[in-house]
Amino acid sequence: MQLRQAGLSELACQFAGFIARQDTTSNNAVLVAAAYLSDAVSRGDIALELSSLSNLPMTLLDIVPKDVRGWMDELRKSDWVGVEGDKAPLILTTSGRLYLYRYWHDEQQVNQMVSARLISSPVSDYVSLKRDFANWSHEQAGIDWQKVAVMMALSRQFSVISGGPGTGKTTVVVTLIRYLLNQYGELRIALAAPTGKAAMRLQQAVTDASISTCSAQTIHRLLGINENKEVGRYSRNQPLPVDVLIVDEASMIDITLMKVLMQSLSSSTKLVLIGDSDQLRSVESGTVLADLCRHGVAFSNTFQRQLKEVTDIDLPANFAGESILQDSLVLLQHSYRFGSDSVIGRLAQAIKHNEVKTVLDILSDDGVGWQQQLSIKHYQSQAIFLYHDFFDAVKQRQSAEQCLKLFEQSRILCALKQGIGSVEMVNMAIERYLSQQGWRTQHRFYHGRPILITQNDYRHGLFNGDTGLILFNEQGHLAACFLAVEGVRWLALNRLPAHDTAFAMTVHKSQGSEFEQVGVVLPDKVNPILDKALLYTAVTRSKRALNIMASEPILRHMLSLDKAGS
């Protein structure tokens, strides 16, 4: 069978070959579908839509069914393909979705646990709550969705709050915690995020708000998940001892981690998921937050009456109605960071809505840098512009805290790890330039080298995605340092977990981070990883300045795809 010639990966071809050897009932349709399912899972999907197989290469068209019904009939002939409820390696649903059993099972469990939590959580003191909302004043034209979100999270056992950069998600978290404490007094509140950096930002937010009753940590640390215990230390029989769990950056949570998380909670624990459903999916399989947000925003008459009574907010009639997540989903819509005159804000909205002409028009203006050439010289120029102050601080041997803060103000983001326009190539170009300036970049460790942790190290509290610097410490020895809420943490070089140089990092690794300035480098050729979600995520990492290095055809290609919704 011509699977390799059809452009399928080696892993996909090997998976199809394995089924052919194990299943005597398999036919061409089973093997082709299995190969494409393997590729879909590698991209982060948990299932293959059989309808997506209508445009196969000519080499395969003659040996497979012509429509979804034909595919389903052929797949059902295999002993390896079961229906929903079976324990077969592959599961075929009545809607024409093909799953690996593991992901079908995980999805079913998450759906059941979410459904069980879609209940009200009565507020204890409406008088004090009404007073709290009355004292919360900020300028907001139209519906104040921050207030709606807080009221929803207070009154529901499960709630989802999604919003783009600058829409006030952090404000919602801080206000929700304060109101919960006002309502219930002593309350066990836990804060978590998928990455160490996101957890640190969450912790900084509650620290700045003078909230000392709860602390933020990674989901893995909270649940006790490590390389030897994939399901953590908690379960339905021994649940996590918290009354409220607030999880930030929920778009980065894959279906399996969400299952483990929800299985770790007591039925009485209030769960609040917060994130940006338009961001990139998790690195592993599943788009849990995006899938939840696709159900639509709808509110019952009961909730609308409570909202009016407590906050004096009247919701328009179009928000009345039914939805699976009725009274449990709010989409924050007003950006406090990007005003109407913000170039980055307008660009993000244009990307979000696939407005190709608007995106290109914005990039052609002076507000955003746009270079269509990819070369070593351009990568170096980008770095000189973004890291100028950081380079000076390193050369002048300024404090570790100052160097770390300056480095965290800027970042170069790439779509790929290797190849033209990749993290590897950009890092090499920058180190070549620095070597010419006298930096000792030919050594593995050198003063000023930024690093990105690529493997969780629970012993030293470092996690995949954390960034730090190699600098001379007070004793004059090279060591690794990291910014933490309590200040700078130092670690001996021989204790460092796996890591890479981090002048440039992938867009995936940047999720949960914000920078003052961002440079975006995209490859010169079409790649399966390039889509709208990746471009949106890269652009919205920047708060102030943005420069994009990409050709117009690549940008047009990315805006024509919406794999996050597939």
C-alpha angles and dihedrals in degrees: 000000000000098000096133092048087053089063099255119149123257090248091054092049092048091050091052090047091051091054091047090055095045103038117058090184094059119117134189092275092055094049095046093046091047091052093050090045089055090052091048091053090048088056092052101264118130095207143025119237105220088209087067089067094072094097103050122154116275090250089068103032095084095055102045136064120277099225142025093262090054091049091051093049092051094045092052090061091069123089087216094062118075136175127245108301095027123112098229128135090248125036123204117197126208089248092061101260120139119207140180103244093243094059095041089053093046091050092049092051093048091048091051093048092048091049091051090055097049092105135111124267105204119229112238102210118027093176095060091039091054088051091050092053092046089056092050104088129167134142112270126156114216122352114006097225092181089065092044089052094051092047090049094049091048094052102040134069090217126027139169123206118186129179142146126252114307096012092122104262092143091049089052091052095049094044093046091053092050093049092046090053090047090052101044107017106210109037132161104233122177126192122201142169134183096247136041093240093051090048091051091052090050091049091049090053094055091042091053088050090054093243109148100164096086138032134203127236139157118286089240093055093043092053096036094244115162141148090284099042113042095175096047127225099294134078142158089281093046105027129188106274098238134112096205130024119192114189119194127199089026092167087078094059114103124212095260095049090047089053092051091046095052093043088056094060132089115240087245095055115109110228122201120184117197129182148100112286091197093062125097117292121253118283089245123056123297140052099221099162094044091048091051093048092052090070091078135236115281134153133203124233089249094056092044091053091050091047091051093047095049104032103017089234118145114203117213118253092251090071092060115096142070132305135155087251096041110164090002105081132067127174112205107220110175117083114213092181099049112045125193089274094051112116092201091049093051091045092051092051092048091051091047091055096041093244098161098177092049092050092052092045092052092048090051091058124084095251094081127037113235124183121175095192124090116201142130089257092054093048090052093048089051091053094047090053097045100037101034095115092041092051090051092049092052093048091049091050092236118177120295090242092054093047092048093048092049092048091050091056094071140032142174111223124200132187095219136047094213138021134039111350092009135141090253094052095044093048091050091050092051094047089050090055092046091049088058087053092055101266114142094234092147087077122080091236121032137161108276099020110144115215136198118208110230101180130049114251108189094179093062097030096245122136140192106281098027115132131208143151138251106229141154108268126215090278091056095251126126112252139154120259132191135189114244133172090258093048136268119351120202126205130184113248093238089060097053116119121223111310145161136214108272114199080114127026135177121270088240091059091049094063111119091028134104127198135185091227130024133186116198120203119190127185123258094236134056113268131181090242093062113098143128095274092057092050092046092049093048094049095047094054087078123082099184121000131032136183123183125199107195140112121251093243090055092050091048090050093051093049091051091061131070103177092156087072097044 
